[in-house]
Amino acid sequence: MRPRSEPVYPVCTFQEADYRFGAGPLRMTIEYVDWSHPVQYDSETWYEIVGVEQTETGREVGRRRALVRARQLPSRPLP
């Protein structure tokens, strides 16, 4: 499945310990979560997300992929 062109989820902020790889909090508008390919890391489930990274003021930084701890993700949207 390819990422959607419009956000499906609200803007989310992930703390440094809840995503791989980067430094400091990650603020993103999530466009796609790869629910079909969970990754086991540090004895937990993680998912790859794709979206647009934003600054604290809401300025778009650019497209970004990240691996995020499952328990920090918003619920799956309804089809």
C-alpha positions as CSV (number, residue, x, y, z in Angstrom):
1,M,0.0,0.0,0.0
2,R,1.2,3.5,-0.8
3,P,1.0,6.5,1.5
4,R,-2.0,8.7,1.2
5,S,-1.7,12.2,0.0
6,E,-3.8,13.6,2.8
7,P,-3.4,13.1,6.6
8,V,-5.5,10.4,8.2
9,Y,-4.4,11.1,11.7
10,P,-4.0,14.3,13.8
11,V,-0.6,15.8,14.3
12,C,1.3,13.5,16.8
13,T,4.3,14.2,18.9
14,F,6.6,11.3,19.8
15,Q,9.3,11.5,22.4
16,E,12.8,10.4,21.5
17,A,12.5,7.1,23.2
18,D,9.3,6.2,21.3
19,Y,10.7,6.5,17.7
20,R,13.7,5.4,15.8
21,F,16.0,7.1,14.8
22,G,16.5,10.7,15.7
23,A,17.1,13.2,18.5
24,G,14.5,15.1,20.5
25,P,10.7,15.0,20.1
26,L,9.3,14.2,16.6
27,R,6.2,16.1,15.6
28,M,4.4,14.6,12.5
29,T,1.2,14.7,10.6
30,I,0.9,10.9,9.9
31,E,-0.3,10.0,6.4
32,Y,0.3,6.3,6.5
33,V,1.0,3.5,9.1
34,D,2.3,0.2,7.7
35,W,0.0,-1.9,10.0
36,S,0.7,-5.1,8.0
37,H,4.4,-5.2,8.8
38,P,5.0,-4.9,12.6
39,V,8.6,-4.9,13.7
40,Q,9.8,-6.4,17.0
41,Y,12.4,-4.2,18.6
42,D,13.4,-4.0,22.3
43,S,10.8,-6.7,23.0
44,E,8.0,-4.4,21.8
45,T,6.0,-4.0,18.6
46,W,6.8,-1.0,16.4
47,Y,5.4,0.2,13.1
48,E,6.8,2.3,10.2
49,I,5.0,5.6,9.7
50,V,5.2,8.1,6.8
51,G,4.1,11.7,7.0
52,V,5.2,15.3,7.2
53,E,7.5,16.4,10.0
54,Q,6.6,19.8,11.6
55,T,8.2,22.2,13.9
56,E,6.6,23.2,17.2
57,T,5.1,26.2,15.4
58,G,3.5,24.1,12.7
59,R,5.9,24.8,9.9
60,E,6.4,21.8,7.6
61,V,9.9,20.5,7.6
62,G,9.4,17.8,5.0
63,R,8.4,14.2,4.4
64,R,9.7,11.7,6.9
65,R,9.6,8.0,7.7
66,A,10.0,6.7,11.2
67,L,9.7,3.6,13.2
68,V,7.3,4.2,16.1
69,R,6.5,2.3,19.2
70,A,3.0,0.7,18.7
71,R,1.6,1.9,22.0
72,Q,2.3,5.5,21.1
73,L,0.3,5.4,17.8
74,P,-3.3,6.6,17.5
75,S,-5.9,4.0,16.9
76,R,-6.4,2.6,13.4
77,P,-8.8,4.7,11.4
78,L,-12.1,3.0,10.2
79,P,-12.1,2.0,6.5
